[in-house]
Amino acid sequence: MREHGIVLRFLIFSLSLCIVWFLVYDFWLSLLDNWLSLKIVHSTVHFLSFIGYNADANGIMVQIDGADTVFVYHACNGMVLMALFTGFIVAFPGPIIKKLFFIPIGLLLIYILNILRVSALALNAHHFSYTVDFNHKYTFTIIVYAAIFVLWMIWVKRYSGVGKHVKAQNPKSQATSY
């Protein structure tokens, strides 16, 4: 019965976080959204310049050799993914001190992954523009969501402590080794 309580608490808390997200977004988070888009663009330009490309920023546009390559709209800046990641960790049971450690590391990893994704899309647009739509829609979506899923699984299996609690309550669930 304890497992059902954990799942129910997680679902109710997650739904509450979604409602709060939608209510707060228009008043405050939209400003953060604009800032994050610009930050992703400038970080991408710095990364592309570091690896030897003539990159520049024009608002929310990444340019290579003066040509427009990638727009970083709000839907592509990673903020929603960061919120999903954070919401999952906050809603899922686990020690608060570990959450305070794990969430910023996860957000940093998502931010870096997004810079790499935007950089790869800019290079893709620069060298093979005919494959950008496919890679944007499928390749990088799969990679980013898989990375976030891996972060969630690391939290659940390694840091949340839920698996230890469930095993302690149900000792028959442990496999017998011969």
C-alpha positions in Angstrom: 0.0 0.0 0.0 2.9 2.3 0.7 3.9 2.2 -3.0 0.5 3.5 -4.1 0.8 6.4 -1.7 4.1 7.4 -3.2 2.7 7.3 -6.7 -0.4 9.2 -5.7 1.6 11.9 -3.9 3.9 12.2 -7.0 1.0 12.6 -9.4 -0.8 15.2 -7.3 2.3 17.2 -6.7 3.3 17.0 -10.4 -0.1 18.3 -11.4 0.1 21.1 -8.9 3.5 22.1 -10.3 2.1 22.2 -13.8 -0.8 24.4 -12.7 1.6 26.8 -10.9 3.9 26.8 -14.0 1.1 28.0 -16.3 -0.1 30.6 -13.8 3.3 32.0 -13.1 4.7 31.9 -16.6 2.9 34.9 -18.0 3.8 37.1 -15.1 7.5 36.3 -14.4 8.9 33.3 -16.3 8.4 34.9 -19.8 11.2 37.4 -18.8 13.4 34.5 -17.9 12.5 32.8 -21.2 13.8 35.8 -23.2 17.0 36.0 -21.1 17.6 32.2 -21.6 17.1 32.4 -25.3 19.7 35.2 -25.6 22.1 33.3 -23.2 21.8 30.1 -25.3 22.6 32.1 -28.5 25.6 33.9 -27.0 27.0 30.7 -25.4 26.5 28.9 -28.7 28.4 31.7 -30.5 31.2 31.5 -28.0 31.4 27.7 -28.4 31.4 27.9 -32.2 34.1 30.6 -32.2 36.1 28.5 -29.8 36.1 25.5 -32.2 37.1 27.8 -35.1 34.0 29.1 -36.8 33.3 32.7 -37.6 30.1 32.9 -35.5 28.1 35.9 -34.4 24.7 36.6 -32.7 22.0 38.7 -34.1 19.3 38.8 -31.5 18.1 35.2 -31.1 19.8 34.2 -34.4 23.1 32.3 -34.6 25.1 33.3 -37.6 28.1 31.6 -39.2 30.2 33.5 -41.7 27.5 36.2 -41.7 24.7 33.8 -42.8 21.7 33.1 -40.6 21.8 29.5 -39.4 19.5 28.9 -36.3 16.9 30.9 -34.5 16.6 30.1 -30.8 12.9 30.6 -30.1 11.5 30.2 -26.6 10.4 26.7 -27.3 14.0 25.7 -28.2 15.9 27.4 -25.3 15.5 24.4 -22.9 13.5 26.2 -20.3 10.5 23.8 -20.5 12.9 20.8 -20.3 14.6 22.3 -17.3 11.2 22.9 -15.6 10.2 19.3 -16.4 13.4 17.9 -15.0 13.2 20.1 -11.9 9.5 19.4 -11.4 10.1 15.6 -11.5 13.0 15.8 -9.0 11.0 18.1 -6.7 7.8 15.9 -6.9 9.6 12.6 -6.6 10.4 11.5 -3.0 13.9 11.9 -1.8 16.1 13.9 0.7 15.9 17.6 0.2 19.7 18.1 0.6 20.2 15.7 -2.3 17.7 17.5 -4.4 19.4 20.8 -3.7 22.6 19.2 -5.0 21.2 17.2 -7.9 18.9 19.9 -9.4 21.6 22.5 -10.2 23.9 19.9 -11.6 21.0 18.5 -13.8 20.1 22.1 -15.0 23.7 22.8 -15.8 24.0 19.5 -17.8 20.7 20.4 -19.7 22.0 23.9 -20.4 25.3 22.5 -21.8 23.5 19.8 -23.8 21.3 22.5 -25.3 24.3 24.6 -26.3 25.8 21.6 -28.0 22.4 20.9 -29.7 22.1 24.5 -31.0 25.7 24.4 -32.1 25.2 21.2 -34.0 22.1 22.5 -35.6 23.9 25.7 -36.6 26.7 23.6 -38.1 24.2 21.4 -39.8 22.5 24.4 -41.3 25.8 25.8 -42.4 27.1 22.6 -44.1 24.0 20.5 -44.9 21.0 22.7 -44.7 18.7 20.1 -46.3 18.9 17.9 -43.2 18.2 20.5 -40.5 14.5 19.9 -40.3 14.9 16.2 -39.8 17.7 16.6 -37.2 15.9 19.3 -35.3 12.6 17.4 -35.2 13.9 13.8 -34.6 17.6 13.4 -33.9 18.2 16.1 -31.3 14.7 15.6 -29.7 15.5 12.0 -29.1 19.0 12.8 -27.7 17.8 15.5 -25.4 14.8 13.6 -24.0 16.9 10.5 -23.6 19.5 12.5 -21.6 16.8 13.9 -19.3 15.3 10.4 -18.9 18.8 9.2 -17.8 19.1 12.0 -15.3 15.7 11.0 -13.9 16.7 7.4 -13.6 19.9 8.4 -11.9 17.8 10.3 -9.4 15.3 7.5 -8.8 17.8 4.7 -8.6 20.8 6.4 -6.9 19.6 9.4 -4.9 15.9 9.2 -4.1 16.2 6.3 -1.7 12.8 5.0 -2.8 14.1 1.7 -4.0 15.7 1.0 -0.6 12.5 1.8 1.2 10.4 -0.5 -1.1 12.8 -3.4 -0.7 12.9 -3.0 3.1 9.0 -3.1 3.1 8.8 -6.1 0.8 11.8 -8.4 1.4 10.3 -11.1 -0.9 11.0 -8.8 -3.9 14.7 -9.3 -3.6 16.1 -11.9 -5.9 17.7 -15.0 -4.5 21.2 -15.8 -5.8 22.5 -19.3 -6.0 
